[in-house]
Amino acid sequence: MQDDAKPMDDDATRLVDRSAKDATQVLDDDETEVTPSITAETTASFLHDDDTEAADLEIGTVLKERFVIEEILGRGGMGVVYRALDLRKQEAHDRNPHVALKALSDTYQRDEKMVVALQRESQKAQSLAHPNIATVYDFDRQGSLVYLTMEVLSGSPMDDFIRDHPRGLPPGRVGQIVRGLCLGLAYAHNKGIVHSDFKPGNVFLGKNDHPKVLDFGIARATPATETQAREGSEQTQFDAGELGALTPSYAAKEMFFGADPHPSDDVYAVAVTVYQLLTGAHPFLNKPAPQAEAEGLKPAPIPGIKRREWRAIRHGLAFDRNDRQQNAADFLREFEGQSKAKLVAGLAVFLGLALAGYFGFVQLQEQARIAPDIAFEQLASGVQTDVRNYLNDGAGLEMFQDYAGALSQYRNAYELHPRNPEAVERIVALMEKLRELALASDDPAARTRVLQNLEDLMLTDGFLSTHDQLKAIKSDLEES
């Protein structure tokens, strides 16, 4: 067992009474602050079914007759993270039978409402199947021990990575990391989920600088849209934002004053992080946003980057929510600028090539619209490999008629490389196949399931939502 007196790491989560301090007080740079706005009530029956304790688990401890604790991977204020062998995966001869098991600290376990809030947010995290988001498998408890399981990651935390590069990284290298971060967050934002505690310590950098965002388990749900409200009220009933989790030097100003969560909160944290990746320093000397604004601090320009990149970063660092990009996709779009395909279309007009005829110009515009922002060949080699693997895995699953699995793999490829032509082609072909199967079925529920999957797919981005073939499939299913 670990020494209980061991100091907490930089990313430690603490419970503090925010009402007792000024919101502008400087705290530890990377420390997550949690305000307990829920009081402990009748928790005994919930937390004490057996004698499992919340202290460090002994090596060899078995939870739920399934998870064998093998070693401690790390610890923080939220709890201890262990490497555990999943006996079910081992029995199934899974090539990766290990999981990361995060056992929550006593502070969280004492309050039933806190546990319920975290459990429901963990369910949201399980819905975030994206190459740039760490996969959460389950949330469970054994006696007083509350824990969640997630994939084991290889690589290093990005806060360590930044500390190892005190003068920053080359802009080209940073660009690939930024793209991965924003794609992951944009996917979550598209599903109405805000991370609310994004920071380098909640990102893992793997092979080829491939980033994965962690700890969506305490992410906050955005206020329900009309559609989401029809699906149920659980989205905001036990919002994990009740826990008041934030890291002062990365939190947007609005978070200090209890504003509803918004994707632009994550944008502020992303802009701070990108600034650190490029310079090795915090843009506001690690001061919380309210204090930095009160002192009139402004971020120093970053030499050696493109003007559009600096504009995007400066825009994202705005203290007022309305002055920032409204979500991660907007930040990435501004940071990367126009795609080459779109520039070609613009140059065609400028050079007078439109004289070749209106329809020729329209065709050129359409080619620019459907082309990926970054050509496949320009992606990092590791990303190219991941895209190919997802496509190949999807084809294999489709061959065995695992259509749900195949669609998931094709979506992974698409989300890793938006508007990838092969991914789009396979997605459309699979949805056409599912349409035919659904229309041939006598089961109305089958058509409903396919339609729901299609609607969820089309929410991925603006391109798929306006794709003519997908719209036609949707229309057929709605009219059947």
DRENDO-1510 file (C-alpha; in Angstrom, 1 decimal, always signed):
<recs>
REC; n; res; u; v; w
REC; 1; MET; +0.0; +0.0; +0.0 .
REC; 2; GLN; +1.1; +3.6; -0.6 .
REC; 3; ASP; +2.0; +5.9; +2.2 .
REC; 4; ASP; -1.1; +8.0; +3.0 .
REC; 5; ALA; +1.1; +11.0; +3.8 .
REC; 6; LYS; +2.3; +11.1; +0.2 .
REC; 7; PRO; +1.7; +14.6; -1.3 .
REC; 8; MET; -1.0; +14.9; -3.9 .
REC; 9; ASP; +0.1; +15.5; -7.5 .
REC; 10; ASP; -0.4; +18.7; -9.4 .
REC; 11; ASP; -3.7; +17.6; -10.9 .
REC; 12; ALA; -5.2; +16.7; -7.5 .
REC; 13; THR; -8.9; +17.4; -7.0 .
REC; 14; ARG; -9.8; +19.1; -3.8 .
REC; 15; LEU; -13.0; +20.0; -2.0 .
REC; 16; VAL; -13.1; +23.6; -0.9 .
REC; 17; ASP; -15.8; +26.1; +0.2 .
REC; 18; ARG; -15.7; +28.5; -2.7 .
REC; 19; SER; -18.0; +30.9; -0.8 .
REC; 20; ALA; -15.2; +31.4; +1.8 .
REC; 21; LYS; -12.7; +32.7; -0.7 .
REC; 22; ASP; -12.4; +35.3; -3.4 .
REC; 23; ALA; -12.8; +33.8; -6.8 .
REC; 24; THR; -9.6; +35.5; -8.0 .
REC; 25; GLN; -7.4; +33.9; -5.4 .
REC; 26; VAL; -4.4; +32.2; -6.9 .
REC; 27; LEU; -4.3; +28.4; -6.3 .
REC; 28; ASP; -2.0; +25.7; -7.5 .
REC; 29; ASP; -1.5; +25.9; -11.2 .
REC; 30; ASP; -3.0; +22.6; -12.2 .
REC; 31; GLU; -5.1; +21.8; -9.2 .
REC; 32; THR; -8.8; +21.0; -9.7 .
REC; 33; GLU; -11.0; +22.7; -7.2 .
REC; 34; VAL; -14.3; +21.1; -6.3 .
REC; 35; THR; -17.0; +22.9; -4.3 .
REC; 36; PRO; -19.3; +20.5; -2.4 .
REC; 37; SER; -22.7; +22.1; -3.1 .
REC; 38; ILE; -24.5; +18.9; -2.2 .
REC; 39; THR; -24.7; +18.0; +1.5 .
REC; 40; ALA; -24.3; +14.5; +2.7 .
REC; 41; GLU; -27.7; +12.9; +3.5 .
REC; 42; THR; -28.7; +9.3; +4.2 .
REC; 43; THR; -25.8; +7.4; +2.6 .
REC; 44; ALA; -25.3; +4.5; +4.9 .
REC; 45; SER; -27.4; +2.0; +3.0 .
REC; 46; PHE; -25.9; +3.0; -0.3 .
REC; 47; LEU; -22.2; +2.9; +0.8 .
REC; 48; HIS; -21.9; +0.2; +3.3 .
REC; 49; ASP; -23.1; -3.1; +1.9 .
REC; 50; ASP; -19.9; -4.9; +2.8 .
REC; 51; ASP; -16.5; -4.3; +4.3 .
REC; 52; THR; -14.6; -3.1; +1.2 .
REC; 53; GLU; -12.7; +0.0; +2.4 .
REC; 54; ALA; -11.9; +3.2; +0.5 .
REC; 55; ALA; -8.2; +3.0; +1.4 .
REC; 56; ASP; -5.6; +1.9; -1.1 .
REC; 57; LEU; -6.4; -1.5; -2.5 .
REC; 58; GLU; -3.9; -4.3; -1.9 .
REC; 59; ILE; -2.2; -5.8; -5.0 .
REC; 60; GLY; -4.2; -8.9; -5.8 .
REC; 61; THR; -7.5; -7.6; -4.6 .
REC; 62; VAL; -10.4; -8.8; -6.8 .
REC; 63; LEU; -13.4; -6.5; -7.3 .
REC; 64; LYS; -16.8; -7.9; -8.4 .
REC; 65; GLU; -15.1; -11.3; -9.1 .
REC; 66; ARG; -13.8; -9.7; -12.2 .
REC; 67; PHE; -11.0; -7.0; -11.8 .
REC; 68; VAL; -7.7; -8.1; -10.3 .
REC; 69; ILE; -5.7; -5.1; -9.0 .
REC; 70; GLU; -2.1; -5.4; -10.3 .
REC; 71; GLU; -0.4; -2.0; -9.6 .
REC; 72; ILE; -1.0; +1.7; -8.9 .
REC; 73; LEU; -0.7; +3.9; -12.0 .
REC; 74; GLY; -1.3; +7.2; -10.3 .
REC; 75; ARG; -3.2; +9.1; -7.6 .
REC; 76; GLY; -4.9; +12.5; -7.2 .
REC; 77; GLY; -7.6; +14.2; -5.3 .
REC; 78; MET; -10.4; +12.3; -7.2 .
REC; 79; GLY; -8.8; +9.0; -6.1 .
REC; 80; VAL; -6.3; +6.3; -7.1 .
REC; 81; VAL; -5.9; +4.8; -10.6 .
REC; 82; TYR; -4.9; +1.1; -10.8 .
REC; 83; ARG; -3.9; -1.2; -13.5 .
REC; 84; ALA; -6.3; -4.2; -13.3 .
REC; 85; LEU; -6.7; -7.5; -15.1 .
REC; 86; ASP; -10.3; -7.9; -16.5 .
REC; 87; LEU; -11.0; -11.6; -16.1 .
REC; 88; ARG; -13.8; -11.5; -18.5 .
REC; 89; LYS; -11.5; -10.1; -21.2 .
REC; 90; GLN; -8.9; -12.7; -20.3 .
REC; 91; GLU; -11.5; -15.5; -20.7 .
REC; 92; ALA; -12.5; -14.2; -24.1 .
REC; 93; HIS; -8.8; -14.2; -25.1 .
REC; 94; ASP; -8.9; -10.4; -25.6 .
REC; 95; ARG; -5.5; -9.1; -26.8 .
REC; 96; ASN; -5.8; -6.2; -24.3 .
REC; 97; PRO; -7.2; -7.8; -21.1 .
REC; 98; HIS; -6.2; -4.9; -18.8 .
REC; 99; VAL; -8.2; -1.8; -17.8 .
REC; 100; ALA; -7.4; +1.3; -15.8 .
REC; 101; LEU; -9.6; +1.3; -12.7 .
REC; 102; LYS; -10.1; +4.6; -10.9 .
REC; 103; ALA; -11.3; +4.2; -7.3 .
REC; 104; LEU; -12.9; +7.5; -6.1 .
REC; 105; SER; -11.7; +9.1; -3.0 .
REC; 106; ASP; -13.6; +9.2; +0.3 .
REC; 107; THR; -14.8; +12.7; -0.4 .
REC; 108; TYR; -16.9; +11.6; -3.3 .
REC; 109; GLN; -18.0; +8.4; -1.7 .
REC; 110; ARG; -19.5; +10.0; +1.4 .
REC; 111; ASP; -22.3; +11.7; -0.5 .
REC; 112; GLU; -24.8; +9.6; -2.4 .
REC; 113; LYS; -25.9; +12.5; -4.6 .
REC; 114; MET; -22.3; +13.0; -5.7 .
REC; 115; VAL; -21.9; +9.4; -6.6 .
REC; 116; VAL; -25.2; +9.4; -8.6 .
REC; 117; ALA; -24.1; +12.6; -10.4 .
REC; 118; LEU; -20.7; +11.0; -11.3 .
REC; 119; GLN; -22.4; +7.8; -12.4 .
REC; 120; ARG; -24.7; +9.6; -14.7 .
REC; 121; GLU; -21.9; +11.7; -16.2 .
REC; 122; SER; -19.9; +8.5; -16.6 .
REC; 123; GLN; -22.8; +7.1; -18.7 .
REC; 124; LYS; -22.4; +10.2; -21.0 .
REC; 125; ALA; -18.7; +9.5; -21.2 .
REC; 126; GLN; -19.4; +5.9; -22.3 .
REC; 127; SER; -21.3; +7.4; -25.3 .
REC; 128; LEU; -18.2; +9.3; -26.5 .
REC; 129; ALA; -16.7; +6.7; -28.9 .
REC; 130; HIS; -14.0; +8.8; -30.5 .
REC; 131; PRO; -10.3; +8.2; -31.3 .
REC; 132; ASN; -9.3; +11.3; -29.4 .
REC; 133; ILE; -11.3; +10.5; -26.2 .
REC; 134; ALA; -10.3; +7.9; -23.7 .
REC; 135; THR; -12.8; +5.1; -23.6 .
REC; 136; VAL; -14.8; +4.6; -20.4 .
REC; 137; TYR; -16.1; +1.1; -19.9 .
REC; 138; ASP; -18.2; +1.1; -16.7 .
REC; 139; PHE; -19.1; +2.7; -13.4 .
REC; 140; ASP; -19.7; +0.5; -10.4 .
REC; 141; ARG; -19.2; +0.0; -6.7 .
REC; 142; GLN; -18.4; -2.7; -4.2 .
REC; 143; GLY; -19.4; -1.7; -0.7 .
REC; 144; SER; -18.0; +1.7; +0.1 .
REC; 145; LEU; -15.7; +1.6; -2.9 .
REC; 146; VAL; -16.9; +3.5; -6.0 .
REC; 147; TYR; -14.9; +3.1; -9.2 .
REC; 148; LEU; -14.9; +3.4; -12.9 .
REC; 149; THR; -13.0; +1.4; -15.5 .
REC; 150; MET; -11.5; +2.8; -18.7 .
REC; 151; GLU; -8.9; +1.9; -21.3 .
REC; 152; VAL; -5.2; +1.7; -20.3 .
REC; 153; LEU; -3.3; +4.4; -22.2 .
REC; 154; SER; +0.3; +4.3; -23.3 .
REC; 155; GLY; +2.4; +7.5; -23.6 .
REC; 156; SER; +2.6; +10.4; -21.1 .
REC; 157; PRO; +0.3; +13.1; -19.6 .
REC; 158; MET; +0.5; +16.3; -21.6 .
REC; 159; ASP; +1.3; +18.4; -18.6 .
REC; 160; ASP; +4.5; +16.4; -18.2 .
REC; 161; PHE; +5.1; +16.8; -21.9 .
REC; 162; ILE; +4.8; +20.6; -21.6 .
REC; 163; ARG; +7.1; +20.7; -18.6 .
REC; 164; ASP; +9.7; +18.8; -20.6 .
REC; 165; HIS; +9.5; +21.5; -23.3 .
REC; 166; PRO; +9.8; +24.8; -21.4 .
REC; 167; ARG; +10.4; +26.8; -24.6 .
REC; 168; GLY; +7.5; +25.3; -26.4 .
REC; 169; LEU; +7.2; +23.0; -29.5 .
REC; 170; PRO; +7.6; +23.7; -33.2 .
REC; 171; PRO; +4.3; +25.0; -34.6 .
REC; 172; GLY; +3.9; +22.2; -37.1 .
REC; 173; ARG; +4.1; +19.6; -34.4 .
REC; 174; VAL; +1.6; +21.5; -32.2 .
REC; 175; GLY; -0.8; +21.7; -35.1 .
REC; 176; GLN; -1.3; +18.0; -35.2 .
REC; 177; ILE; -1.9; +17.9; -31.5 .
REC; 178; VAL; -4.4; +20.7; -31.6 .
REC; 179; ARG; -6.3; +19.0; -34.4 .
REC; 180; GLY; -6.7; +15.9; -32.3 .
REC; 181; LEU; -7.8; +17.7; -29.2 .
REC; 182; CYS; -10.3; +19.8; -31.0 .
REC; 183; LEU; -11.8; +16.8; -33.0 .
REC; 184; GLY; -12.4; +15.0; -29.7 .
REC; 185; LEU; -13.9; +17.9; -28.0 .
REC; 186; ALA; -16.0; +18.9; -31.0 .
REC; 187; TYR; -17.4; +15.4; -31.1 .
REC; 188; ALA; -18.5; +15.8; -27.4 .
REC; 189; HIS; -19.8; +19.3; -28.0 .
REC; 190; ASN; -21.9; +17.9; -30.9 .
REC; 191; LYS; -23.5; +15.5; -28.4 .
REC; 192; GLY; -24.3; +18.3; -26.0 .
REC; 193; ILE; -21.5; +17.5; -23.5 .
REC; 194; VAL; -19.0; +20.0; -22.2 .
REC; 195; HIS; -15.8; +18.7; -20.5 .
REC; 196; SER; -15.6; +21.6; -18.0 .
REC; 197; ASP; -12.2; +20.6; -16.6 .
REC; 198; PHE; -10.1; +20.4; -19.7 .
REC; 199; LYS; -6.4; +20.9; -19.1 .
REC; 200; PRO; -3.1; +19.3; -20.1 .
REC; 201; GLY; -3.3; +17.0; -17.1 .
REC; 202; ASN; -6.5; +15.6; -18.6 .
REC; 203; VAL; -4.9; +14.7; -21.9 .
REC; 204; PHE; -2.7; +11.7; -22.7 .
REC; 205; LEU; -0.2; +11.9; -25.6 .
REC; 206; GLY; +0.5; +8.6; -27.3 .
REC; 207; LYS; +2.4; +7.4; -30.2 .
REC; 208; ASN; +3.0; +10.0; -33.0 .
REC; 209; ASP; +1.7; +12.7; -30.6 .
REC; 210; HIS; -1.9; +11.3; -30.8 .
REC; 211; PRO; -3.9; +12.9; -28.0 .
REC; 212; LYS; -6.7; +11.4; -26.0 .
REC; 213; VAL; -8.8; +13.5; -23.7 .
REC; 214; LEU; -9.6; +12.0; -20.3 .
REC; 215; ASP; -12.0; +12.5; -17.4 .
REC; 216; PHE; -15.2; +13.2; -19.1 .
REC; 217; GLY; -16.6; +11.4; -16.1 .
REC; 218; ILE; -17.0; +14.8; -14.4 .
REC; 219; ALA; -18.0; +16.6; -17.6 .
REC; 220; ARG; -21.1; +18.7; -17.4 .
REC; 221; ALA; -24.1; +18.4; -19.7 .
REC; 222; THR; -25.2; +21.5; -21.6 .
REC; 223; PRO; -28.8; +22.7; -20.9 .
REC; 224; ALA; -31.1; +20.3; -22.7 .
REC; 225; THR; -32.3; +21.2; -26.2 .
REC; 226; GLU; -35.9; +20.7; -27.1 .
REC; 227; THR; -35.1; +17.4; -28.6 .
REC; 228; GLN; -33.0; +16.2; -25.7 .
REC; 229; ALA; -35.7; +17.3; -23.2 .
REC; 230; ARG; -38.1; +14.9; -25.0 .
REC; 231; GLU; -35.6; +12.1; -24.4 .
REC; 232; GLY; -35.6; +12.5; -20.6 .
REC; 233; SER; -34.8; +14.9; -17.8 .
REC; 234; GLU; -31.8; +13.1; -16.4 .
REC; 235; GLN; -29.4; +15.3; -18.4 .
REC; 236; THR; -29.6; +18.2; -16.0 .
REC; 237; GLN; -31.2; +16.7; -12.9 .
REC; 238; PHE; -27.9; +15.5; -11.5 .
REC; 239; ASP; -25.5; +17.5; -13.5 .
REC; 240; ALA; -21.9; +16.9; -12.3 .
REC; 241; GLY; -21.5; +20.7; -12.4 .
REC; 242; GLU; -23.1; +20.6; -9.0 .
REC; 243; LEU; -19.7; +19.4; -7.7 .
REC; 244; GLY; -18.2; +22.7; -8.8 .
REC; 245; ALA; -15.2; +21.0; -10.4 .
REC; 246; LEU; -12.8; +23.4; -12.1 .
REC; 247; THR; -9.1; +24.1; -12.4 .
REC; 248; PRO; -8.6; +27.8; -11.7 .
REC; 249; SER; -5.8; +28.5; -14.3 .
REC; 250; TYR; -7.8; +26.8; -17.1 .
REC; 251; ALA; -11.4; +27.6; -16.2 .
REC; 252; ALA; -13.3; +30.2; -18.2 .
REC; 253; LYS; -14.5; +33.3; -16.2 .
REC; 254; GLU; -18.1; +32.2; -16.3 .
REC; 255; MET; -17.4; +28.9; -14.5 .
REC; 256; PHE; -16.3; +30.8; -11.3 .
REC; 257; PHE; -19.8; +32.4; -11.0 .
REC; 258; GLY; -21.9; +29.3; -11.7 .
REC; 259; ALA; -23.0; +30.0; -15.2 .
REC; 260; ASP; -24.6; +27.2; -17.2 .
REC; 261; PRO; -21.9; +25.1; -19.0 .
REC; 262; HIS; -21.2; +26.0; -22.5 .
REC; 263; PRO; -18.8; +24.6; -25.2 .
REC; 264; SER; -16.9; +27.9; -25.2 .
REC; 265; ASP; -15.8; +27.1; -21.6 .
REC; 266; ASP; -13.7; +24.3; -23.1 .
REC; 267; VAL; -12.5; +26.7; -25.9 .
REC; 268; TYR; -10.9; +28.9; -23.3 .
REC; 269; ALA; -9.0; +26.0; -21.7 .
REC; 270; VAL; -8.0; +24.8; -25.2 .
REC; 271; ALA; -6.6; +28.2; -26.1 .
REC; 272; VAL; -4.6; +28.3; -22.8 .
REC; 273; THR; -3.3; +24.8; -23.5 .
REC; 274; VAL; -2.3; +25.6; -27.1 .
REC; 275; TYR; -0.5; +28.7; -25.9 .
REC; 276; GLN; +1.4; +26.6; -23.4 .
REC; 277; LEU; +2.3; +24.0; -26.1 .
REC; 278; LEU; +3.8; +26.8; -28.3 .
REC; 279; THR; +5.6; +28.8; -25.6 .
REC; 280; GLY; +5.9; +26.6; -22.5 .
REC; 281; ALA; +4.2; +29.3; -20.5 .
REC; 282; HIS; +0.7; +30.2; -19.3 .
REC; 283; PRO; -0.7; +33.2; -21.2 .
REC; 284; PHE; -1.9; +34.9; -17.9 .
REC; 285; LEU; +0.9; +33.8; -15.5 .
REC; 286; ASN; -1.3; +31.0; -14.2 .
REC; 287; LYS; -3.8; +33.4; -12.8 .
REC; 288; PRO; -7.5; +32.6; -12.9 .
REC; 289; ALA; -9.5; +34.4; -15.6 .
REC; 290; PRO; -11.4; +36.8; -13.2 .
REC; 291; GLN; -8.1; +37.9; -11.6 .
REC; 292; ALA; -6.3; +38.2; -15.0 .
REC; 293; GLU; -9.2; +40.3; -16.3 .
REC; 294; ALA; -9.3; +42.5; -13.2 .
REC; 295; GLU; -5.5; +43.1; -13.6 .
REC; 296; GLY; -5.9; +43.9; -17.3 .
REC; 297; LEU; -3.5; +41.1; -18.4 .
REC; 298; LYS; -3.1; +40.4; -22.1 .
REC; 299; PRO; -1.4; +37.4; -23.7 .
REC; 300; ALA; +2.0; +38.2; -25.2 .
REC; 301; PRO; +2.1; +37.5; -29.0 .
REC; 302; ILE; +3.7; +34.2; -30.0 .
REC; 303; PRO; +6.6; +34.6; -32.5 .
REC; 304; GLY; +6.9; +32.2; -35.4 .
REC; 305; ILE; +3.3; +31.2; -35.8 .
REC; 306; LYS; +0.9; +32.1; -38.6 .
REC; 307; ARG; -1.3; +35.2; -38.2 .
REC; 308; ARG; -4.5; +33.1; -38.4 .
REC; 309; GLU; -3.2; +30.8; -35.6 .
REC; 310; TRP; -2.5; +33.7; -33.4 .
REC; 311; ARG; -5.9; +35.2; -34.1 .
REC; 312; ALA; -7.6; +32.0; -33.2 .
REC; 313; ILE; -5.6; +31.7; -29.9 .
REC; 314; ARG; -6.2; +35.3; -28.9 .
REC; 315; HIS; -9.9; +34.9; -29.8 .
REC; 316; GLY; -10.1; +31.8; -27.6 .
REC; 317; LEU; -8.5; +33.5; -24.7 .
REC; 318; ALA; -11.2; +36.2; -24.5 .
REC; 319; PHE; -12.5; +36.6; -21.0 .
REC; 320; ASP; -16.2; +37.0; -22.1 .
REC; 321; ARG; -17.9; +33.9; -23.4 .
REC; 322; ASN; -19.6; +35.8; -26.3 .
REC; 323; ASP; -16.2; +37.0; -27.5 .
REC; 324; ARG; -14.7; +33.4; -27.8 .
REC; 325; GLN; -15.3; +30.8; -30.5 .
REC; 326; GLN; -18.5; +29.0; -29.5 .
REC; 327; ASN; -17.1; +25.4; -29.7 .
REC; 328; ALA; -14.0; +23.4; -30.4 .
REC; 329; ALA; -14.9; +23.0; -34.1 .
REC; 330; ASP; -15.0; +26.8; -34.5 .
REC; 331; PHE; -11.7; +27.1; -32.8 .
REC; 332; LEU; -10.1; +24.5; -35.1 .
REC; 333; ARG; -11.6; +26.1; -38.2 .
REC; 334; GLU; -10.2; +29.5; -37.3 .
REC; 335; PHE; -6.8; +28.0; -36.2 .
REC; 336; GLU; -6.3; +26.0; -39.4 .
REC; 337; GLY; -7.9; +28.6; -41.8 .
REC; 338; GLN; -9.2; +27.8; -45.2 .
REC; 339; SER; -8.5; +24.4; -46.6 .
REC; 340; LYS; -6.4; +24.1; -49.8 .
REC; 341; ALA; -9.4; +23.0; -51.7 .
REC; 342; LYS; -11.4; +26.1; -50.7 .
REC; 343; LEU; -8.4; +28.3; -51.6 .
REC; 344; VAL; -8.3; +26.7; -55.1 .
REC; 345; ALA; -11.9; +27.5; -55.6 .
REC; 346; GLY; -11.3; +31.1; -54.5 .
REC; 347; LEU; -8.2; +31.4; -56.8 .
REC; 348; ALA; -10.3; +30.1; -59.7 .
REC; 349; VAL; -12.6; +33.0; -59.4 .
REC; 350; PHE; -9.7; +35.5; -58.9 .
REC; 351; LEU; -7.9; +34.3; -62.0 .
REC; 352; GLY; -11.0; +34.4; -64.2 .
REC; 353; LEU; -11.4; +30.6; -64.6 .
REC; 354; ALA; -15.1; +31.0; -63.9 .
REC; 355; LEU; -15.3; +32.2; -67.6 .
REC; 356; ALA; -15.1; +28.5; -68.4 .
REC; 357; GLY; -18.8; +28.5; -67.5 .
REC; 358; TYR; -21.1; +28.7; -64.5 .
REC; 359; PHE; -21.5; +24.9; -64.2 .
REC; 360; GLY; -17.8; +24.4; -64.2 .
REC; 361; PHE; -17.4; +26.8; -61.4 .
REC; 362; VAL; -20.3; +25.1; -59.4 .
REC; 363; GLN; -18.5; +21.8; -59.9 .
REC; 364; LEU; -15.3; +23.3; -58.6 .
REC; 365; GLN; -17.1; +24.6; -55.5 .
REC; 366; GLU; -18.7; +21.2; -54.9 .
REC; 367; GLN; -15.3; +19.6; -55.0 .
REC; 368; ALA; -14.0; +22.1; -52.5 .
REC; 369; ARG; -17.0; +21.5; -50.2 .
REC; 370; ILE; -16.7; +17.7; -50.1 .
REC; 371; ALA; -12.9; +17.5; -49.9 .
REC; 372; PRO; -11.3; +16.9; -46.5 .
REC; 373; ASP; -9.6; +20.0; -44.9 .
REC; 374; ILE; -6.3; +18.1; -44.8 .
REC; 375; ALA; -5.4; +15.6; -47.6 .
REC; 376; PHE; -5.0; +12.0; -46.3 .
REC; 377; GLU; -1.4; +12.0; -47.4 .
REC; 378; GLN; -0.7; +15.1; -45.2 .
REC; 379; LEU; -2.0; +13.4; -42.0 .
REC; 380; ALA; +0.6; +12.1; -39.5 .
REC; 381; SER; +1.5; +8.5; -40.4 .
REC; 382; GLY; +0.0; +7.2; -37.2 .
REC; 383; VAL; -3.3; +8.9; -38.0 .
REC; 384; GLN; -3.3; +7.4; -41.5 .
REC; 385; THR; -2.7; +3.9; -40.0 .
REC; 386; ASP; -5.6; +4.4; -37.5 .
REC; 387; VAL; -8.0; +5.5; -40.3 .
REC; 388; ARG; -7.0; +2.5; -42.5 .
REC; 389; ASN; -7.5; +0.1; -39.5 .
REC; 390; TYR; -10.9; +1.5; -38.7 .
REC; 391; LEU; -12.0; +1.1; -42.3 .
REC; 392; ASN; -10.6; -2.5; -42.5 .
REC; 393; ASP; -12.2; -3.4; -39.1 .
REC; 394; GLY; -15.5; -2.0; -40.3 .
REC; 395; ALA; -15.4; -4.0; -43.5 .
REC; 396; GLY; -14.7; -7.2; -41.5 .
REC; 397; LEU; -17.6; -6.6; -39.1 .
REC; 398; GLU; -19.9; -5.8; -42.0 .
REC; 399; MET; -18.9; -9.1; -43.7 .
REC; 400; PHE; -20.1; -10.9; -40.5 .
REC; 401; GLN; -23.3; -8.8; -40.5 .
REC; 402; ASP; -22.3; -6.9; -37.4 .
REC; 403; TYR; -23.7; -3.7; -38.9 .
REC; 404; ALA; -23.7; -1.7; -35.7 .
REC; 405; GLY; -20.0; -2.5; -35.1 .
REC; 406; ALA; -19.2; -1.7; -38.7 .
REC; 407; LEU; -20.9; +1.7; -38.6 .
REC; 408; SER; -19.1; +2.5; -35.4 .
REC; 409; GLN; -15.7; +1.7; -37.1 .
REC; 410; TYR; -16.6; +3.8; -40.2 .
REC; 411; ARG; -17.6; +6.7; -38.0 .
REC; 412; ASN; -14.3; +6.4; -36.1 .
REC; 413; ALA; -12.4; +6.7; -39.4 .
REC; 414; TYR; -14.6; +9.6; -40.5 .
REC; 415; GLU; -14.2; +11.5; -37.2 .
REC; 416; LEU; -10.4; +11.0; -37.3 .
REC; 417; HIS; -10.3; +12.4; -40.9 .
REC; 418; PRO; -13.6; +14.3; -41.5 .
REC; 419; ARG; -15.0; +14.0; -45.1 .
REC; 420; ASN; -12.6; +11.1; -45.9 .
REC; 421; PRO; -14.0; +9.9; -49.2 .
REC; 422; GLU; -13.7; +6.2; -48.5 .
REC; 423; ALA; -15.3; +6.6; -45.0 .
REC; 424; VAL; -18.1; +8.6; -46.5 .
REC; 425; GLU; -18.6; +6.0; -49.3 .
REC; 426; ARG; -18.8; +3.1; -46.8 .
REC; 427; ILE; -21.1; +5.0; -44.4 .
REC; 428; VAL; -23.5; +5.8; -47.2 .
REC; 429; ALA; -23.4; +2.3; -48.6 .
REC; 430; LEU; -24.0; +0.7; -45.2 .
REC; 431; MET; -26.9; +3.0; -44.5 .
REC; 432; GLU; -28.5; +2.2; -47.9 .
REC; 433; LYS; -28.2; -1.5; -47.0 .
REC; 434; LEU; -29.8; -0.9; -43.6 .
REC; 435; ARG; -32.6; +1.0; -45.2 .
REC; 436; GLU; -33.4; -1.9; -47.5 .
REC; 437; LEU; -33.3; -4.3; -44.6 .
REC; 438; ALA; -35.5; -2.1; -42.5 .
REC; 439; LEU; -38.1; -1.5; -45.2 .
REC; 440; ALA; -38.2; -5.2; -46.0 .
REC; 441; SER; -38.8; -6.0; -42.3 .
REC; 442; ASP; -42.3; -6.3; -40.8 .
REC; 443; ASP; -41.0; -4.9; -37.5 .
REC; 444; PRO; -41.6; -1.1; -37.2 .
REC; 445; ALA; -39.1; -1.0; -34.4 .
REC; 446; ALA; -36.4; -2.0; -36.9 .
REC; 447; ARG; -37.1; +1.0; -39.0 .
REC; 448; THR; -37.1; +3.2; -35.9 .
REC; 449; ARG; -33.7; +1.9; -34.8 .
REC; 450; VAL; -32.2; +2.5; -38.2 .
REC; 451; LEU; -33.7; +6.0; -38.4 .
REC; 452; GLN; -32.3; +6.8; -34.9 .
REC; 453; ASN; -28.8; +5.6; -35.9 .
REC; 454; LEU; -29.0; +7.7; -39.1 .
REC; 455; GLU; -30.1; +10.8; -37.2 .
REC; 456; ASP; -27.3; +10.4; -34.7 .
REC; 457; LEU; -24.9; +9.9; -37.6 .
REC; 458; MET; -26.0; +13.0; -39.4 .
REC; 459; LEU; -25.4; +15.1; -36.2 .
REC; 460; THR; -21.7; +14.3; -36.6 .
REC; 461; ASP; -21.0; +17.5; -38.6 .
REC; 462; GLY; -22.5; +19.8; -41.1 .
REC; 463; PHE; -21.3; +17.8; -44.1 .
REC; 464; LEU; -23.1; +14.5; -43.2 .
REC; 465; SER; -26.2; +16.4; -42.0 .
REC; 466; THR; -26.6; +17.9; -45.5 .
REC; 467; HIS; -25.4; +14.8; -47.5 .
REC; 468; ASP; -28.0; +14.2; -50.3 .
REC; 469; GLN; -28.0; +10.4; -50.2 .
REC; 470; LEU; -28.3; +10.3; -46.4 .
REC; 471; LYS; -31.1; +12.8; -46.5 .
REC; 472; ALA; -32.9; +10.6; -49.1 .
REC; 473; ILE; -32.5; +7.5; -46.9 .
REC; 474; LYS; -33.8; +9.5; -43.9 .
REC; 475; SER; -36.8; +10.6; -46.0 .
REC; 476; ASP; -37.6; +7.0; -47.1 .
REC; 477; LEU; -37.5; +5.7; -43.5 .
REC; 478; GLU; -39.7; +8.6; -42.2 .
REC; 479; GLU; -42.3; +8.0; -44.9 .
REC; 480; SER; -42.4; +4.2; -44.4 .
</recs>
